[in-house]
Amino acid sequence: MPKPDTRDFEERYSSCFLDLGVKTVAGLLIGSMLGSFFLHGYKKWPMYIGGGLGVGMAYKNCENSLNNFLLSMDPKACVIK
């Protein structure tokens, strides 16, 4: 059984920025390598696609992490005065 994640909101939010940087740079590097190895000459569009995929994956991971934290909290009753 997996351990429950005990990080608070600030730790999850700051890890989102680290994840964004790592996945974007990795996507840019993979895209530039694919563009230079498989396409004759240096093309920029594979690098842009790789960077975009990295940003999209980081956004989805961050969204899932923050939603799991926020939805696990107990909702407070709304009192209208």
PyMOL commands that set and color helices and strands:
alter all, ss='L'
color gray80, all
select helices_A, chain A and resi 9-37+45-72
alter helices_A, ss='H'
color red, helices_A
deselect
rebuild
show_as cartoon
